[in-house]
């Protein structure tokens, strides 16, 4: 397996090269530049031109790309035009917040989706089953920001159960009070992300359980008198989980990249909100680094999914 993983990592090199090219040139196609909108209309054009030249923005795109990718390979992603700090430091200061928020949301998503799928499948065609199917269809069809705004209004303003912005209370002092405050601030955004991200897992698992329950080997086990709970847990559920396992790697990277809306609405200082701010201010070094980072995660997600599938299904071996 290790040889296969190494081979896949080598295949990722041209994939990452293509991603880097697309990321860089798409960023350059963004209208405006980081200096034109930063100064007033009476600013001397020669001053703006000098800043562009100093930042290397007047160089040919191929030269800019070669300089950028060469520095990126050595871990140097340049300096933020707006914050005047190294991009790695800017991202590193916010990365931990997004990682913890994504982890909480991911755990909540799987716990919620699997629970709903089990209940719906065991009560097929009941009112509960229909309600859960309608719910998951609804959250799939409506814009995500509506659920965020609704959650903030109900749980933040009306009930006052959770804070609606920030990461830690101003009066929190000491390790454990600060840790508790951080987790408290993450509960509402993570909860809403989890509740609106259940559709695919719910649908895969519910359909898988219903399909496996009608297979001949299940009918044979029942005819032999095998207890229903044992049939469900050791045969039906195990096989029904395979489609979820095959997409787990993509789900992990997907929910990480899906924090953009949540962090922006909740004013949460993570890399999602940083990405939005950087796009609005044309901060090319930060934008390109974040998109490249997400592209790397997507490529690694495919590898991770293959590894998970080979581990949970003995019939499958990566080759």
C-alpha positions in Angstrom: 0.0 0.0 0.0 2.9 2.4 0.8 4.2 2.1 -2.8 0.8 2.9 -4.1 0.4 5.9 -1.9 3.9 7.1 -3.0 2.8 6.6 -6.6 -0.3 8.6 -6.0 1.7 11.4 -4.4 3.9 11.5 -7.5 0.8 11.7 -9.7 -0.3 14.7 -7.6 2.7 16.8 -8.8 1.3 17.6 -12.3 -2.2 18.0 -10.8 -0.9 20.6 -8.3 1.0 22.3 -11.1 -2.2 22.7 -13.1 -4.0 23.9 -10.0 -1.3 26.5 -9.3 -1.4 27.8 -12.9 -5.2 28.2 -12.8 -5.2 29.8 -9.4 -2.5 32.4 -10.3 -4.0 33.4 -13.6 -7.6 33.5 -12.4 -6.5 35.8 -9.6 -4.8 38.1 -12.1 -8.0 38.3 -14.1 -9.7 39.9 -11.1 -10.7 43.5 -12.0 -8.6 46.3 -10.4 -5.5 46.0 -8.3 -4.6 46.4 -4.6 -3.4 49.9 -5.1 -5.9 51.6 -7.3 -8.7 51.5 -4.8 -6.5 52.1 -1.8 -5.9 55.8 -2.4 -8.1 58.7 -3.2 -8.9 60.1 -6.7 -6.4 62.9 -6.2 -3.4 60.6 -5.6 -0.5 61.2 -7.9 -0.7 58.4 -10.6 3.2 58.2 -10.5 3.0 57.2 -6.8 0.6 54.3 -7.7 2.8 53.3 -10.6 5.8 53.2 -8.3 4.0 51.0 -5.9 2.9 48.6 -8.7 6.5 48.4 -10.0 7.9 47.8 -6.5 5.4 44.9 -6.0 6.3 43.4 -9.4 2.8 43.8 -10.8 4.1 45.4 -14.0 6.2 42.3 -14.9 4.9 39.9 -17.5 2.5 37.4 -16.0 4.8 34.5 -16.8 7.6 36.2 -14.8 5.2 36.8 -11.9 4.1 33.2 -11.9 7.6 31.8 -12.0 8.7 34.1 -9.1 5.5 33.2 -7.1 5.7 29.4 -7.6 9.4 29.4 -7.0 9.0 31.1 -3.7 6.0 29.0 -2.8 8.0 25.8 -3.2 10.3 27.1 -0.6 7.5 28.1 1.8 7.6 31.8 0.9 4.2 33.0 -0.3 5.2 36.7 -0.3 3.8 39.5 1.8 0.2 40.7 2.1 -0.3 43.9 0.2 -2.8 45.1 2.8 -1.5 43.8 6.1 2.2 44.2 5.3 3.0 40.9 6.9 4.2 37.6 5.4 1.3 35.6 4.0 2.3 32.5 5.9 2.0 34.4 9.2 -1.3 36.0 8.3 -2.8 32.6 7.4 -1.2 30.8 10.3 -2.7 33.3 12.8 -6.2 32.3 11.6 -5.7 28.7 10.5 -6.3 27.2 14.0 -9.7 28.8 14.3 -10.9 27.4 11.0 -9.4 23.9 11.8 -11.3 23.7 15.1 -14.5 25.1 13.7 -14.4 22.7 10.8 -13.6 19.7 13.1 -16.6 20.5 15.3 -18.9 21.0 12.2 -17.7 17.8 10.6 -18.3 15.7 13.8 -21.7 17.3 14.1 -22.5 16.7 10.5 -21.8 13.0 10.6 -23.5 12.4 14.0 -26.6 14.3 12.8 -26.8 12.8 9.3 -26.1 9.2 10.4 -28.7 9.5 13.2 -31.3 10.8 10.9 -30.6 8.2 8.2 -30.9 5.4 10.7 -34.2 6.6 12.1 -35.6 7.3 8.6 -34.5 3.9 7.2 -35.8 1.9 10.1 -39.1 3.7 9.8 -39.5 3.7 6.0 -42.6 5.5 4.7 -43.5 6.8 8.1 -44.2 10.4 8.9 -40.8 10.7 10.5 -39.2 9.3 7.4 -41.1 11.8 5.1 -40.2 14.7 7.4 -36.5 13.9 7.4 -36.5 13.5 3.6 -38.3 16.8 3.2 -35.9 18.5 5.6 -32.8 17.4 3.8 -34.3 18.4 0.4 -35.1 21.8 1.9 -31.6 22.5 3.2 -30.2 21.4 -0.2 -32.4 23.7 -2.2 -32.3 26.9 -0.1 -29.3 29.3 0.1 -27.1 28.5 3.1 -27.0 32.1 4.3 -30.7 32.0 5.1 -30.1 29.3 7.7 -27.2 31.3 9.2 -29.3 34.4 9.6 -32.2 32.4 11.0 -29.9 30.7 13.5 -28.4 34.0 14.6 -31.8 35.6 15.0 -33.3 32.7 17.0 -30.4 31.4 19.1 -28.3 34.6 19.2 -30.7 37.5 19.6 -34.1 36.1 20.5 -33.0 33.4 23.0 -29.6 34.8 23.7 -28.0 31.3 24.1 -24.9 31.9 22.0 -22.7 34.8 20.9 -23.0 35.8 17.3 -19.5 37.0 16.6 -15.9 36.8 17.7 -13.9 33.9 19.2 -13.4 34.6 22.9 -15.0 36.8 25.5 -13.1 39.9 26.7 -13.4 38.9 30.4 -11.9 35.3 29.8 -8.6 35.0 31.6 -6.5 31.8 32.0 -6.1 28.7 29.9 -9.4 26.9 30.7 -11.6 30.0 30.7 -10.2 31.0 27.3 -10.6 27.5 26.0 -14.2 27.3 27.2 -15.0 30.7 25.7 -13.5 29.7 22.4 -15.6 26.5 22.2 -18.7 28.5 23.3 -18.2 30.9 20.5 -17.9 28.0 18.0 -21.0 26.2 19.0 -23.6 28.2 17.0 -21.7 28.4 13.7 -20.6 24.8 13.9 -24.1 23.7 14.8 -25.7 25.5 11.8 -23.0 24.2 9.4 -23.7 20.6 10.7 -27.4 21.0 10.3 -27.3 22.2 6.7 -24.5 19.8 5.6 -26.3 16.5 6.2 -28.0 16.0 2.8 -25.5 13.8 1.0 -24.6 11.6 3.9 -28.2 11.2 4.9 -29.3 10.3 1.3 -26.4 7.9 0.7 -26.9 6.0 4.0 -30.7 5.9 3.9 -30.7 4.6 0.4 -27.9 2.2 1.2 -29.8 0.7 4.2 -33.0 0.3 2.2 -31.2 -1.3 -0.7 -29.2 -3.7 1.4 -32.3 -4.7 3.4 -33.8 -6.1 0.2 -30.8 -8.2 -0.8 -31.0 -12.0 -1.0 -28.3 -12.5 1.7 -30.5 -10.6 4.2 -33.6 -12.7 3.3 -31.4 -15.8 3.7 -30.2 -14.7 7.1 -33.8 -14.0 8.2 -34.8 -17.5 7.0 -32.1 -19.0 9.1 -33.4 -17.2 12.2 -30.5 -14.7 12.6 -31.7 -12.0 15.0 -32.8 -8.8 13.2 -30.5 -6.5 15.1 -27.5 -8.7 14.2 -28.5 -8.7 10.5 -28.8 -4.9 10.6 -25.6 -4.1 12.5 -23.2 -6.7 11.0 -24.4 -6.9 7.4 -26.8 -4.2 6.3 -25.3 -1.2 8.1 -21.7 -2.3 7.3 -22.3 -2.4 3.6 -24.5 0.7 3.6 -21.6 2.7 5.0 -19.3 2.0 2.0 -20.6 4.9 -0.1 -20.0 7.3 2.8 -16.5 6.1 3.3 -15.7 6.7 -0.4 -16.6 10.4 -0.1 -15.3 11.0 3.4 -12.0 12.4 2.2 -13.8 14.9 0.0 -16.2 15.8 2.8 -13.4 16.7 5.1 -11.8 19.1 2.6 -15.2 20.3 1.4 -16.4 21.4 4.8 -13.0 23.1 5.4 -13.5 25.2 2.3 -17.1 25.7 3.0 -16.4 27.9 6.1 -16.3 31.0 3.9 -19.9 31.9 4.4 -20.1 30.9 8.0 -17.0 32.8 9.1 -18.1 35.9 7.1 -21.6 36.0 8.6 -20.4 35.3 12.2 -17.4 37.7 11.9 -15.2 34.7 12.8 -11.5 35.3 12.3 -10.6 32.3 10.2 -9.2 31.7 6.8 -12.7 31.8 5.2 -13.3 35.4 6.3 -9.7 36.2 5.4 -10.3 35.0 1.9 -13.4 37.3 1.4 -11.5 40.3 2.8 -8.5 39.5 0.5 -10.7 39.2 -2.6 -12.4 42.6 -1.8 -9.1 44.3 -1.3 -7.3 42.6 -4.3 -4.7 41.1 -2.0 -3.3 38.7 -4.6 -0.7 37.0 -2.5 -3.2 36.0 0.2 -5.9 35.0 -2.4 -3.6 32.8 -4.5 -2.2 31.1 -1.4 -5.6 30.3 0.1 -7.0 29.0 -3.2 -3.9 26.9 -3.8 -4.1 25.6 -0.2 -7.7 24.5 -0.8 -6.7 22.9 -4.1 -4.0 20.9 -2.3 -6.6 19.8 0.2 -9.0 18.7 -2.6 -6.3 16.5 -4.2 -5.3 15.0 -0.9 -9.0 14.4 -0.2 -9.1 12.0 -3.1 -6.1 10.1 -1.8 -7.6 10.0 1.7 -10.9 8.6 0.3 -9.1 5.8 -1.5 -7.2 4.9 1.6 -10.4 4.8 3.7 -12.1 2.6 1.1 -9.3 0.1 1.1 -9.4 0.0 4.9 -13.1 -0.6 5.4 -13.8 -2.8 2.4 -11.6 -6.0 2.2 -12.7 -6.5 -1.4 -11.1 -3.3 -2.5 -7.3 -2.8 -2.7 -5.7 0.2 -4.2 -3.8 -0.8 -7.3 
